[in-house]
Amino acid sequence: MTETRGGLRGWAAGRGGSLSRLRFTSLRLRLVVVFGLVALTAAVSASGIAYWLNREAVLTRAQDAVLRDFRQEMQNRAGALPERPTQDQLQRAAGQMAASSQRFSVLLVAEDAGGKTVYGTSGGINGFALEDVPGSLRTAVARQQRATGADEEPYHLYWQRITDHGTPYLVAGTRVIGGGPTGYMAKSLEPEAKDLNSLAWSLGIATGLALIGAALLAQAAATTVLKPVHRLGVAARRLGEGRLDTRLRVSGTDELADLSRTFNNAAEALEKRVADMAARDEASR
């Protein structure tokens, strides 16, 4: 009967060790997953905010420079044309405007002396056309505003970002004040888009490195935290096997150290109780 109890006790201890190792592995996995999720959330949030801020800064800087140049060219080149220019005049003015520092495509639309609509484009026949301008932008440009102040103008400069065959463009339009042609401009934002794609790749790589670093940090933290837990499990098994003199080395003042002290006190009390029972049993005999 004693051997049966010993066998059952050994089997239970073995099962307990297996379950302890399973829990140990599961807790380690949970720590790694939690660290990884926290690092991933922080890295993605930081990368997203950084990308959005840089994207707006890059696009706004390029957009402001182009619109400022286009407005100046409309005042200097298109404003110097007669109220009813010829197609050659429009064509020549569009070519001169497109040769500015920003290098955008230009389309000028006006009526000649006979009331016919004429076009002047900087790209020739297959260049920038009126069909390339969004209808909402054309409607806004043609709408005359009510000027209530001395500094207000009846026609404003409007712009819109569009995508054509995967390439982003900035399209803008306005009319010459006091009569004259209507001007439209198209500027490719592909260089800025490439810079933003490079930034996105860099932020993605940084996010991946942060995730790997978090996993390594979680592994180290799990090892540091779970090693005392593992020693406590080994000591508990030895105590269950009858080694009542089993004690844990206590270092530090954290919760794990308090747990080790509690275990030592419990083991000491158990050893004393067993010794007292053995002494009474010996005295009874």
ABEGO torsion letter per residue (X at the ends): XAAAAAAAAAAAAAAAAAAAAAAAAAAAAAAAAAAAAAAAAAAAAAAAAAAAAAAAAAAAAAAAAAAAAAAAAAAAAAAABBABBBAAAAAAAAAAAAABAAGBBBBBBBBBAAGBBBBBBAAEAABBBAAABBAAAAAAAABBBBBABAABBABBBBBBBBBBGGBBBBBBBBBBBGEEBBBBBBBBAAAAAAAAAAAAAAAAAAAAAAAAAAAAAAAAAAAAAAAAAAAAAAAAAAAAAGBAABBBBBBEABAAAAAAAAAAAAAAAAAAAAAAAAAAAAAAX
